[in-house]
Amino acid sequence: MNLYDTLFWFLSAVSVGCALGVILSRNPVNSVLFLVLTFVSISGHYILMNAQFLFIVNLIVYTGAIMVLFLFVIMLMNLNADVEPQKGQLVQLAGVVSGGVLFLVLLAAVKTASPVPIDKASIDIGLITNLGKVLFKDFVLPFEISSVLFLSAMIGAVVIGKKEESTPLPSGE
Amino acid sequence: MPVNSTHYLFLSLLLFSIGIMGTLMRRNAIIIFMCIELMLNSVNLLLVSFSKLFADPNAQIFVFFIMVVAAAEVAVGLAIIVMMYRKVHSVDINILNRLKH
């Protein structure tokens, strides 16, 4: 067992364990912290596959921005384990069983896929130089459209999250 | 047994199923949202491993765009959750099943 395999198994164990922690912990703040750990371990998988650009983007965008946003919202609402609503045992069991059955079905579907060793592929496709060339040669239009998407999402978030006036508007409006 | 494509396939499947389980199990809207993020990330992991496998950088560009869309989605989704919390003072999805208040 070489270093790659050891790191893969370690990171996989961390990912799955922390993902289970997300759905099992009662306190929402603990869930967010577990999810941050899951994302960090997925970033570790990226660096293991030499996808350096995605590693840094995942670390900055997901772990740095999105999860901090979640944490802010949860702390703003002052949620904790006491006010956390819980589903009944039967519904929870049904959820676990249906998720597990989905896992088994998908597992059976891909079980016969022929294993291809991951090390043989070229090592420089994930570097920023290469990805930047592809992004600005073949994917310029989607890139620009995504900036429009960001602008509209920002405006939408501001419009939705804006505080409404508690007093009704004056008549004659 | 050295790590190959099947291992990444199984790992992504496991993370995706855990996300599904969390979505079905919990009643807190924010936790459900987080489980959806977990499912998105498992798909990203699978795409990156296939990109490594076939030496194709297009898949990694796809992952980049998925992250872009996820960031926009989180901004709007959290704004909606905050607005609902302001109206009904709860993030319990059993209270929010009427689409009006």
Chai-1 contact restraints between the chains, C-beta under 6 A:
chainA,res_idxA,chainB,res_idxB,connection_type,confidence,min_distance_angstrom,max_distance_angstrom,comment,restraint_id
A,D5,B,V3,contact,1.0,0.0,6.0,A-B,restraint_1
A,F8,B,V3,contact,1.0,0.0,6.0,A-B,restraint_2
A,S12,B,L11,contact,1.0,0.0,6.0,A-B,restraint_3
A,V16,B,L14,contact,1.0,0.0,6.0,A-B,restraint_4
A,A19,B,L15,contact,1.0,0.0,6.0,A-B,restraint_5
A,A19,B,I18,contact,1.0,0.0,6.0,A-B,restraint_6
A,A19,B,L38,contact,1.0,0.0,6.0,A-B,restraint_7
A,I23,B,M21,contact,1.0,0.0,6.0,A-B,restraint_8
A,I23,B,G22,contact,1.0,0.0,6.0,A-B,restraint_9
A,S31,B,I31,contact,1.0,0.0,6.0,A-B,restraint_10
A,L35,B,M34,contact,1.0,0.0,6.0,A-B,restraint_11
A,I42,B,N41,contact,1.0,0.0,6.0,A-B,restraint_12
A,I42,B,L45,contact,1.0,0.0,6.0,A-B,restraint_13
A,H45,B,L45,contact,1.0,0.0,6.0,A-B,restraint_14
A,Y46,B,V48,contact,1.0,0.0,6.0,A-B,restraint_15
A,M49,B,V48,contact,1.0,0.0,6.0,A-B,restraint_16
A,M49,B,K52,contact,1.0,0.0,6.0,A-B,restraint_17
A,A51,B,V48,contact,1.0,0.0,6.0,A-B,restraint_18
A,A51,B,Q60,contact,1.0,0.0,6.0,A-B,restraint_19
A,L54,B,Q60,contact,1.0,0.0,6.0,A-B,restraint_20
A,L54,B,V63,contact,1.0,0.0,6.0,A-B,restraint_21
A,V61,B,M67,contact,1.0,0.0,6.0,A-B,restraint_22
A,V61,B,A71,contact,1.0,0.0,6.0,A-B,restraint_23
A,I66,B,V74,contact,1.0,0.0,6.0,A-B,restraint_24
A,V73,B,L78,contact,1.0,0.0,6.0,A-B,restraint_25
A,M77,B,Y85,contact,1.0,0.0,6.0,A-B,restraint_26
A,P85,B,R27,contact,1.0,0.0,6.0,A-B,restraint_27
A,P85,B,D92,contact,1.0,0.0,6.0,A-B,restraint_28
A,K87,B,R27,contact,1.0,0.0,6.0,A-B,restraint_29
A,Q92,B,M25,contact,1.0,0.0,6.0,A-B,restraint_30
A,G95,B,M21,contact,1.0,0.0,6.0,A-B,restraint_31
A,G95,B,L24,contact,1.0,0.0,6.0,A-B,restraint_32
A,G95,B,M25,contact,1.0,0.0,6.0,A-B,restraint_33
A,V96,B,M21,contact,1.0,0.0,6.0,A-B,restraint_34
A,G99,B,S17,contact,1.0,0.0,6.0,A-B,restraint_35
A,G99,B,I20,contact,1.0,0.0,6.0,A-B,restraint_36
A,G99,B,M21,contact,1.0,0.0,6.0,A-B,restraint_37
A,L102,B,S17,contact,1.0,0.0,6.0,A-B,restraint_38
A,L102,B,I20,contact,1.0,0.0,6.0,A-B,restraint_39
A,F103,B,S17,contact,1.0,0.0,6.0,A-B,restraint_40
A,L106,B,L13,contact,1.0,0.0,6.0,A-B,restraint_41
A,V110,B,L9,contact,1.0,0.0,6.0,A-B,restraint_42
A,P115,B,N4,contact,1.0,0.0,6.0,A-B,restraint_43
A,P115,B,S5,contact,1.0,0.0,6.0,A-B,restraint_44
A,P115,B,T6,contact,1.0,0.0,6.0,A-B,restraint_45
A,V116,B,N4,contact,1.0,0.0,6.0,A-B,restraint_46
A,V116,B,S5,contact,1.0,0.0,6.0,A-B,restraint_47
A,V116,B,L53,contact,1.0,0.0,6.0,A-B,restraint_48
A,P117,B,N4,contact,1.0,0.0,6.0,A-B,restraint_49
A,I118,B,V3,contact,1.0,0.0,6.0,A-B,restraint_50
A,I118,B,N4,contact,1.0,0.0,6.0,A-B,restraint_51
A,A121,B,K52,contact,1.0,0.0,6.0,A-B,restraint_52
A,A121,B,L53,contact,1.0,0.0,6.0,A-B,restraint_53
A,A121,B,A55,contact,1.0,0.0,6.0,A-B,restraint_54
A,S122,B,A55,contact,1.0,0.0,6.0,A-B,restraint_55
A,I125,B,A55,contact,1.0,0.0,6.0,A-B,restraint_56
A,I125,B,P57,contact,1.0,0.0,6.0,A-B,restraint_57
A,N130,B,P57,contact,1.0,0.0,6.0,A-B,restraint_58
A,L131,B,P57,contact,1.0,0.0,6.0,A-B,restraint_59
A,L131,B,Q60,contact,1.0,0.0,6.0,A-B,restraint_60
A,V134,B,P57,contact,1.0,0.0,6.0,A-B,restraint_61
A,V134,B,I61,contact,1.0,0.0,6.0,A-B,restraint_62
A,L135,B,I61,contact,1.0,0.0,6.0,A-B,restraint_63
A,F139,B,I61,contact,1.0,0.0,6.0,A-B,restraint_64
A,S146,B,V68,contact,1.0,0.0,6.0,A-B,restraint_65
A,L149,B,A72,contact,1.0,0.0,6.0,A-B,restraint_66
A,F150,B,A72,contact,1.0,0.0,6.0,A-B,restraint_67
A,A153,B,A72,contact,1.0,0.0,6.0,A-B,restraint_68
A,A153,B,A75,contact,1.0,0.0,6.0,A-B,restraint_69
A,A153,B,V76,contact,1.0,0.0,6.0,A-B,restraint_70
A,G156,B,V76,contact,1.0,0.0,6.0,A-B,restraint_71
A,A157,B,A75,contact,1.0,0.0,6.0,A-B,restraint_72
A,A157,B,V76,contact,1.0,0.0,6.0,A-B,restraint_73
A,A157,B,A79,contact,1.0,0.0,6.0,A-B,restraint_74
A,I160,B,A79,contact,1.0,0.0,6.0,A-B,restraint_75
A,I160,B,I80,contact,1.0,0.0,6.0,A-B,restraint_76
A,I160,B,M83,contact,1.0,0.0,6.0,A-B,restraint_77
A,G161,B,A79,contact,1.0,0.0,6.0,A-B,restraint_78
A,G161,B,V82,contact,1.0,0.0,6.0,A-B,restraint_79
